[in-house]
């Protein structure tokens, strides 16, 4: 089973962000919708900031502080900046538990639907420790090439479920075989299956038949930006 380390810095940031908004007349109820409108992010992303799941990137955080006449450092780092730095150092240097290997979980999410959220330079928001024997059996890539990100949506149901964490081989930057990839197409961060067609175009397919496939014409393949091939998905099911 994976062990997920809580992101204490993000949790503290979320509390500071909620307090900042409250000082400027925006209570917690409705704060997610306010951030969604003002900073053009999804409601899921806005509430993830407020709930302490991960921080927004630095430019967005600075914009939030500046727009409300507040100090960026106080918002982003808080009064515990030195303590936060110590936490960062301990996470980076502490050994993983015996029998486990550690992978970085990246900020944002990719959509198994119509489009997700990924910053241009995603930050590591936490680390996931995975049983070494599971990683060896299931991840066909060097450990330092594997990145982990969250999937949202239902278009890949059957292969990938909403909330699954995806283990991605970040070395793969081009389409080379029919498989499931993390990609950006027409400005949308997606996780989908790619399939080569006889005319040289590529089909973007969902596992869920409710979603229509999309076609990337052969002449537009340079506009399909691939950031990795999905090696495995780890999910949680409620009964």
C-alpha positions in Angstrom: 0.0 0.0 0.0 1.2 3.6 -0.7 2.2 5.9 2.2 1.3 9.5 1.5 3.1 12.2 3.5 0.8 15.1 4.4 1.9 18.4 2.9 2.0 20.6 6.1 3.2 23.6 4.1 0.2 23.4 1.8 -2.2 22.9 4.7 -0.8 26.0 6.4 -1.0 28.0 3.2 -4.7 27.0 2.8 -5.5 28.4 6.3 -3.6 31.6 5.5 -5.4 32.0 2.2 -8.8 31.5 3.8 -7.9 34.1 6.5 -6.7 36.6 3.9 -10.0 36.3 2.0 -12.0 36.6 5.2 -10.2 39.9 6.0 -11.3 41.2 2.7 -14.9 40.3 3.1 -14.9 36.9 1.4 -15.9 34.1 3.9 -14.9 30.5 3.5 -18.2 29.6 2.0 -18.0 30.8 -1.6 -14.3 31.4 -1.4 -13.6 28.6 -3.9 -16.0 30.1 -6.5 -14.4 33.6 -5.9 -10.9 32.3 -6.6 -12.2 30.3 -9.6 -13.6 33.4 -11.2 -10.8 35.8 -10.3 -7.9 33.6 -11.2 -9.5 31.5 -14.0 -9.0 28.1 -12.5 -11.4 25.3 -11.9 -13.5 25.1 -8.7 -11.6 21.8 -7.9 -8.2 23.6 -8.1 -9.4 26.7 -6.1 -10.8 24.5 -3.3 -7.6 22.4 -3.3 -5.7 25.5 -2.5 -8.1 26.4 0.3 -8.2 22.8 1.7 -4.4 22.6 1.8 -3.9 19.9 -0.8 -1.3 21.9 -2.6 -0.2 25.5 -3.1 -0.7 27.5 -6.3 2.4 28.4 -8.1 4.4 31.4 -7.0 3.2 33.9 -9.7 -0.5 33.1 -8.8 0.2 33.3 -5.1 1.9 36.7 -5.7 -1.1 37.9 -7.7 -3.4 36.9 -4.9 -1.3 38.8 -2.3 -0.9 41.9 -4.6 -4.6 42.0 -5.5 -5.6 42.1 -1.9 -2.8 44.5 -0.7 -1.1 41.8 1.4 2.5 40.7 1.7 3.4 37.8 -0.6 6.0 36.3 1.9 3.4 36.3 4.7 0.9 34.5 2.5 3.2 32.0 0.8 5.6 31.2 3.6 3.9 32.4 6.8 5.6 33.0 10.1 7.1 29.5 10.0 9.2 30.0 6.9 12.3 28.7 8.6 10.4 25.7 10.0 9.0 25.0 6.5 12.5 25.0 5.1 13.6 22.6 7.7 10.6 20.3 6.8 11.6 20.5 3.1 15.2 19.5 3.9 14.0 16.6 6.1 11.7 15.3 3.4 14.4 15.5 0.8 17.2 13.9 2.9 15.4 11.4 5.2 15.7 7.8 4.1 12.5 6.1 3.0 11.2 3.2 5.1 12.9 -0.1 4.6 11.5 -1.9 1.6 10.0 1.2 0.0 11.0 3.6 -2.7 9.9 7.3 -2.9 8.3 9.1 -5.8 7.4 12.8 -6.1 3.7 13.7 -6.4 3.3 16.7 -8.7 1.0 19.7 -8.3 -2.1 19.8 -10.4 -4.0 17.1 -12.1 -4.7 15.7 -15.5 -8.2 15.1 -16.8 -9.7 11.8 -17.7 -12.5 14.0 -19.1 -12.6 17.3 -20.9 -9.5 19.1 -19.5 -7.5 19.4 -16.3 -5.1 21.7 -14.6 -1.3 21.6 -14.8 1.0 24.6 -14.1 3.8 25.3 -16.5 6.4 24.2 -14.0 4.6 21.9 -11.5 6.0 21.7 -8.0 6.4 18.6 -5.9 3.6 18.8 -3.3 4.3 15.7 -1.4 6.1 12.3 -1.7 4.6 8.9 -2.0 6.5 5.8 -0.6 5.7 2.6 -2.5 6.7 -0.9 -1.7 9.9 -1.6 -3.6 8.8 -5.1 -4.9 5.6 -3.5 -6.3 7.6 -0.8 -8.1 10.0 -3.4 -9.5 7.2 -5.6 -10.8 5.0 -2.8 -12.2 7.1 0.2 -13.2 9.2 -0.4 -16.2 11.3 2.7 -15.9 14.2 4.0 -13.8 13.0 5.4 -10.5 14.3 8.9 -11.2 12.2 9.1 -14.4 8.9 8.2 -12.7 6.5 11.0 -11.7 3.2 10.7 -10.0 0.1 12.8 -10.7 -3.6 12.6 -9.9 -6.3 11.8 -12.5 -9.7 13.5 -12.4 -12.8 12.7 -14.3 -14.6 9.6 -15.7 -13.6 9.3 -19.3 -11.1 6.6 -18.7 -13.3 4.6 -16.4 -12.4 0.9 -16.9 -8.6 1.7 -17.0 -8.3 4.8 -14.8 -10.8 6.1 -12.2 -11.4 9.5 -10.8 -8.9 10.2 -8.1 -6.4 7.5 -9.1 -2.7 8.4 -8.8 -0.8 7.7 -12.0 2.8 6.6 -12.3 4.2 8.2 -15.4 7.4 7.6 -17.3 8.6 11.2 -17.9 11.2 10.1 -20.4 8.5 9.6 -23.0 8.0 12.8 -24.9 6.7 11.5 -28.2 4.1 9.1 -29.4 5.8 5.8 -30.3 3.2 3.1 -29.6 -0.5 2.7 -28.8 -0.7 3.3 -25.1 -2.1 5.7 -22.4 -0.3 9.0 -22.2 -0.3 12.2 -20.2 -0.5 15.0 -22.8 -1.6 18.5 -23.6 -3.9 18.9 -26.6 -5.4 22.3 -27.6 -4.5 23.7 -24.2 -6.1 20.8 -22.2 -4.0 18.6 -19.9 -5.3 15.1 -20.5 -4.7 11.4 -19.8 -6.0 9.4 -22.7 -5.1 6.4 -25.0 -3.4 7.3 -28.2 -3.8 5.1 -31.3 -2.1 5.5 -34.7 -4.4 5.4 -37.7 -3.5 4.3 -41.3 -3.5 7.9 -42.7 -0.8 8.9 -40.1 -3.2 10.8 -37.8 -3.6 9.9 -34.2 -6.8 9.0 -32.4 -7.3 10.3 -28.8 -9.5 7.7 -27.2 -11.4 7.4 -23.9 -12.2 4.1 -22.3 -15.6 5.3 -21.4 -17.8 5.0 -24.5 -19.8 8.0 -23.5 -16.9 10.2 -24.7 -16.3 10.6 -28.4 -12.8 10.2 -29.7 -10.8 13.1 -31.1 -8.5 13.1 -34.1 -5.1 14.7 -34.3 -4.4 15.2 -38.0 -1.0 14.0 -39.3 -0.1 17.7 -40.0 -0.9 18.8 -36.5 1.1 16.1 -34.5 3.6 18.8 -33.5 0.8 20.4 -31.5 0.2 17.3 -29.4 2.5 17.7 -26.4 3.3 14.5 -24.6 4.8 14.6 -21.2 4.9 10.9 -20.3 3.5 7.4 -20.7 1.3 6.0 -17.9 2.9 2.9 -16.4 0.4 2.1 -13.7 -2.6 3.6 -11.8 -3.2 3.2 -8.1 -6.8 3.7 -7.0 -9.1 3.6 -4.0 -12.6 2.1 -4.2 -15.4 2.6 -1.7 -18.0 -0.1 -1.1 
